[in-house]
Amino acid sequence: MKIAIQGIPGSFHHQVAINCFGAEVEIVGYRIFEEVAKCVAQGTCDYGVLAIENSIAGAILPNYELIDRYNLTIKDEYYLPISHNLMCLKGQQIEDLVEVRSHPMALLQCKKFFADYPQIKLVDDIDTASVAKRIHEEKIKGVGAIASKTASQIYQLDVLASDIQTVKNNFTRFIILQKPSLDLGLVKANKASIKVTVNNEKGILAELLMLMSEYGLDLSKIQSIPVIEKPWEYAFFIDTQFEDHNAFESAVSEINANFGTVKIFGKYLNRK
Ligand SMILES: O=C(O)C(=O)C[C@]1(C(=O)O)C=C[C@@H](O)C=C1
């Protein structure tokens, strides 16, 4: 079995792939999220792992768009506790650092820590672990990485500060993606991710939310994203939990009939 991730061993995506599929599967690392989406859509990999939102930094909006554009199906979700650590070549101190590099989402989660170190420039990079690897392999001085403890062990870096994210209790929600053609129906599903493109009518969003409530659908996330062909119009990505699968299906039919169009990305088990 082949699992696509963005990143390399020591990255959080790599950890999620192991936690979800076991250490024996083949994990294929890509440099950007779009390559993960593409290879799952094309069938080069069986599943893909994609971070979708973080409890401190918020949604990774471009990843919503990827699921939509590549018509991928969400098979499952996974919540990983995230602990960020500042690391560098052995012997270096925090005063020696002029630059710290990491994945943009990781930098956002640690912004507060660096407010005390204005001399350190924060720079976006591909993923957390690849910075640690580069510092190790090229013996780069003056540059730090923000990454997991696992990354510091693999790439033999000194940890200068642990748990540097703004709040200790930090989680990233990942989704497991599969090919569009695979069956959506999971009998025990109690959560679904859908995209609703609403007709542009006064009060329609309020009515949509009322309808979902009437069908007993518990809204766990609503995210507006632009409809790029129509400037200033929006579609809504909605995650909803339910006990009664039939009620979910009825609500979808009613939304399709009266509110706009619904695209179902996946029905799966709530893991929170
Ligand atoms: O760079 C990594 O290690 C990742 O797995 C990426 C990523 C992300 O995309 O949000 C995953 C979890 C953390 O929130 C920070 C970065």
The ligand as an SDF file (V2000), in Angstrom:
LIG
                    3D

 16 16  0  0  0  0  0  0  0  0999 V2000
    5.8130   20.3230    8.1170 O   0  0  0  0  0  0  0  0  0  0  0  0
    5.2780   19.3450    8.6530 C   0  0  0  0  0  0  0  0  0  0  0  0
    5.8770   18.6050    9.4420 O   0  0  0  0  0  0  0  0  0  0  0  0
    3.8690   19.0590    8.3540 C   0  0  0  0  0  0  0  0  0  0  0  0
    3.4600   17.9320    8.5000 O   0  0  0  0  0  0  0  0  0  0  0  0
    2.9710   20.1790    7.8840 C   0  0  0  0  0  0  0  0  0  0  0  0
    2.0710   20.7720    8.9300 C   0  0  0  0  0  0  0  0  0  0  0  0
    0.8720   21.5100    8.2590 C   0  0  0  0  0  0  0  0  0  0  0  0
    0.6680   21.3850    7.0980 O   0  0  0  0  0  0  0  0  0  0  0  0
    0.1270   22.1530    9.0040 O   0  0  0  0  0  0  0  0  0  0  0  0
    1.4590   19.7340    9.7630 C   0  0  0  0  0  0  0  0  0  0  0  0
    1.1850   19.9280   11.0650 C   0  0  0  0  0  0  0  0  0  0  0  0
    1.5710   21.1680   11.7760 C   0  0  0  0  0  0  0  0  0  0  0  0
    0.3890   21.9220   11.9000 O   0  0  0  0  0  0  0  0  0  0  0  0
    2.5550   21.9740   11.0210 C   0  0  0  0  0  0  0  0  0  0  0  0
    2.8270   21.7320    9.7110 C   0  0  0  0  0  0  0  0  0  0  0  0
  1  2  2  0
  2  3  1  0
  2  4  1  0
  4  5  2  0
  4  6  1  0
  6  7  1  0
  7  8  1  0
  7 11  1  0
  7 16  1  0
  8  9  2  0
  8 10  1  0
 11 12  2  0
 12 13  1  0
 13 14  1  0
 13 15  1  0
 15 16  2  0
M  END
$$$$
